[in-house]
Amino acid sequence: MDHSKVSIEPAGRTVSSGRLRETMRWFATGVTVVATNDERANYAAVVNSFTSVSLEPPLVLVCLHAHSRTCAAIQRRGSFSVCVLAEGHREHSQRLATSQPTLDDEAFETVDGLPVIRDSLAGLLCEVESMQVKGDHVIVFGCVVRTHYARRDPLLYYDGQYRVLSGQFGSASVPGAATARK
């Protein structure tokens, strides 16, 4: 397929879902796992619709499918984690894109009562600030109460495939940057 050719769909009220999906694959993005839990289970979703919204107050948003178990669990619990995946987390992303984790899933550890991906590139613990239904998704706004990060190469997603940078950081952590509180 020649990716250098531009394809333009005729003007209309809206584009088809297939057309939007095809167009959005050209947006390179990081890969995150959004997770929460209750007394019975861990819940997680692989998400690339994640962004910071505000520094004051510290707000982020994630978009989850409206009928997902993860979305329902976040609404019940009122808190969630967002883990930015590193280069070595491809298998976690592929598995969690199609199945839910178990309570004893080795990919996760518990921080302040929430499941987080071990050795993630960055992570945020959030309290739900609000939720808004838009189309077939729910936009979840979270107030960030704790963060961590490490200098590692990120796992990226572009053109329907996982990608990595060329060894910018390796696996070294930043001293003193493991955890920051509000």
Backbone torsions as a table, in degrees:
resi	resn	phi	psi	omega
1	MET	NA	130.5	179.6
2	ASP	-85.8	104.1	-177.8
3	HIS	-77.4	-4.1	-177.6
4	SER	-82.7	-14.0	-179.5
5	LYS	-83.8	138.3	178.1
6	VAL	-91.8	132.2	178.4
7	SER	-113.1	125.0	-178.7
8	ILE	-119.2	127.3	177.9
9	GLU	-85.9	142.1	178.2
10	PRO	-57.0	148.0	-179.5
11	ALA	-63.4	141.3	177.3
12	GLY	-160.9	-173.6	-179.8
13	ARG	-64.9	-51.1	178.1
14	THR	-144.3	159.4	175.0
15	VAL	-85.4	161.7	177.8
16	SER	-73.1	159.4	177.9
17	SER	-62.2	-36.8	177.4
18	GLY	-63.8	-40.6	178.9
19	ARG	-65.7	-42.7	178.6
20	LEU	-63.3	-44.6	178.6
21	ARG	-59.5	-44.8	179.8
22	GLU	-62.7	-40.5	-179.9
23	THR	-69.0	-42.1	-176.5
24	MET	-69.0	-18.3	179.3
25	ARG	-65.6	-14.4	179.9
26	TRP	-88.8	2.1	175.6
27	PHE	-95.3	111.8	177.9
28	ALA	-72.7	134.7	-176.5
29	THR	-143.5	158.4	170.5
30	GLY	-76.0	169.2	179.5
31	VAL	-117.4	128.0	179.0
32	THR	-124.2	157.3	170.3
33	VAL	-118.0	125.0	175.9
34	VAL	-101.8	130.0	-174.4
35	ALA	-142.1	156.5	172.1
36	THR	-154.5	-176.1	-179.8
37	ASN	-156.6	170.1	167.6
38	ASP	-141.1	-170.1	-176.1
39	GLU	-68.1	-16.9	-176.9
40	ARG	-101.3	-28.2	-169.9
41	ALA	-159.6	160.1	165.3
42	ASN	-94.8	148.3	177.5
43	TYR	-130.0	138.3	-178.9
44	ALA	-150.8	150.9	176.3
45	ALA	-140.7	140.4	173.5
46	VAL	-83.3	127.6	-171.2
47	VAL	-135.4	135.5	169.4
48	ASN	-114.9	-3.3	174.1
49	SER	-91.3	82.7	-176.4
50	PHE	-143.2	135.3	177.1
51	THR	-159.2	157.9	170.8
52	SER	-79.1	146.1	-178.3
53	VAL	-111.2	-42.3	-174.3
54	SER	-153.0	144.4	173.4
55	LEU	-88.1	-32.4	178.8
56	GLU	-132.3	101.6	-2.9
57	PRO	-73.1	162.7	-178.2
58	PRO	-75.1	101.2	-177.1
59	LEU	-123.1	142.5	171.9
60	VAL	-128.0	167.1	171.9
61	LEU	-135.4	150.3	172.0
62	VAL	-133.5	151.2	177.2
63	CYS	-114.2	126.3	-178.6
64	LEU	-123.5	148.3	176.2
65	HIS	-60.0	133.2	-173.0
66	ALA	-58.8	-29.7	-176.3
67	HIS	-103.3	16.0	-178.7
68	SER	-79.9	151.3	176.7
69	ARG	-63.9	-34.5	179.6
70	THR	-64.5	-44.5	179.2
71	CYS	-61.0	-46.1	179.3
72	ALA	-62.3	-40.5	-179.6
73	ALA	-67.2	-38.8	177.2
74	ILE	-64.5	-40.6	178.4
75	GLN	-62.5	-41.7	178.6
76	ARG	-67.8	-45.7	-173.3
77	ARG	-77.4	-40.1	-179.4
78	GLY	85.0	8.7	177.1
79	SER	-152.6	159.0	-177.0
80	PHE	-160.7	165.0	173.9
81	SER	-114.7	152.9	171.5
82	VAL	-125.9	122.1	178.8
83	CYS	-115.9	123.2	175.8
84	VAL	-84.2	121.9	-173.4
85	LEU	-80.6	143.3	177.2
86	ALA	-95.3	170.6	-177.2
87	GLU	-47.7	-40.0	-176.6
88	GLY	-80.0	6.0	-175.7
89	HIS	-102.0	13.4	-177.5
90	ARG	-55.4	-44.5	-179.2
91	GLU	-61.8	-39.8	177.6
92	HIS	-61.6	-44.6	-179.3
93	SER	-61.7	-46.7	-178.9
94	GLN	-63.0	-42.8	-178.6
95	ARG	-69.2	-46.1	-175.9
96	LEU	-73.9	-14.4	175.2
97	ALA	-70.9	-20.1	-176.7
98	THR	-124.1	-5.8	-179.3
99	SER	-151.2	159.9	179.2
100	GLN	-89.4	148.9	177.7
101	PRO	-74.7	159.8	173.4
102	THR	-92.0	168.9	178.4
103	LEU	-62.0	-30.5	-179.0
104	ASP	-104.4	24.4	-179.7
105	ASP	-58.9	123.5	-176.2
106	GLU	-69.3	-15.2	177.8
107	ALA	-70.9	-20.8	-174.3
108	PHE	-109.4	152.1	164.7
109	GLU	-128.9	166.1	-178.4
110	THR	-105.6	129.0	176.3
111	VAL	-127.4	122.3	-178.0
112	ASP	49.8	38.1	175.7
113	GLY	84.6	-1.3	-179.0
114	LEU	-114.1	145.3	176.5
115	PRO	-74.7	134.9	175.5
116	VAL	-134.2	149.3	178.5
117	ILE	-71.1	128.9	177.6
118	ARG	-59.8	138.5	175.0
119	ASP	57.8	32.5	178.0
120	SER	-68.0	155.9	179.3
121	LEU	-63.5	-42.4	177.0
122	ALA	-153.5	156.4	179.0
123	GLY	-150.1	150.9	178.6
124	LEU	-135.4	135.8	170.8
125	LEU	-103.6	132.9	-171.3
126	CYS	-134.3	148.4	169.3
127	GLU	-104.6	136.8	-178.7
128	VAL	-62.7	124.7	176.5
129	GLU	-93.6	-42.4	174.9
130	SER	-166.5	165.2	177.4
131	MET	-136.2	138.8	-178.1
132	GLN	-136.9	126.6	179.0
133	VAL	-81.8	128.3	175.3
134	LYS	-138.3	114.8	-178.7
135	GLY	61.7	-131.2	-179.1
136	ASP	-94.3	12.8	-179.3
137	HIS	-126.6	164.0	173.6
138	VAL	-116.9	128.8	175.0
139	ILE	-89.9	119.4	-179.8
140	VAL	-105.7	118.5	175.7
141	PHE	-95.3	128.8	-178.9
142	GLY	-122.1	136.8	173.1
143	CYS	-87.4	120.4	-174.0
144	VAL	-78.0	124.5	-179.4
145	VAL	-111.6	-13.6	178.9
146	ARG	-160.6	144.9	177.8
147	THR	-136.6	162.8	167.3
148	HIS	-151.0	158.3	173.5
149	TYR	-157.3	160.3	177.4
150	ALA	-142.5	154.7	177.8
151	ARG	-89.7	101.3	177.1
152	ARG	-139.8	166.4	174.8
153	ASP	-76.6	134.8	-177.8
154	PRO	-80.1	156.8	168.1
155	LEU	-89.2	128.2	-177.8
156	LEU	-117.2	160.9	176.3
157	TYR	-131.8	125.9	-177.3
158	TYR	-153.9	135.2	176.9
159	ASP	54.9	39.9	176.6
160	GLY	73.7	12.7	-178.5
161	GLN	-136.2	152.2	172.3
162	TYR	-73.8	142.5	178.7
163	ARG	-135.8	160.5	175.0
164	VAL	-137.0	157.0	173.1
165	LEU	-78.2	169.0	-174.7
166	SER	-91.6	65.7	171.6
167	GLY	65.1	39.7	179.9
168	GLN	-61.4	-42.7	-172.5
169	PHE	-120.5	-22.1	-172.3
170	GLY	68.2	-141.5	-176.9
171	SER	-117.6	18.5	-178.5
172	ALA	-75.2	135.5	176.4
173	SER	-88.7	159.3	176.4
174	VAL	-87.4	120.5	-179.8
175	PRO	-58.6	133.6	177.5
176	GLY	77.9	0.2	-177.7
177	ALA	-103.5	6.3	-175.4
178	ALA	-61.3	-38.3	-176.6
179	THR	-145.3	136.0	173.2
180	ALA	-133.5	137.0	179.7
181	ARG	-108.7	158.8	176.2
182	LYS	-59.1	NA	NA
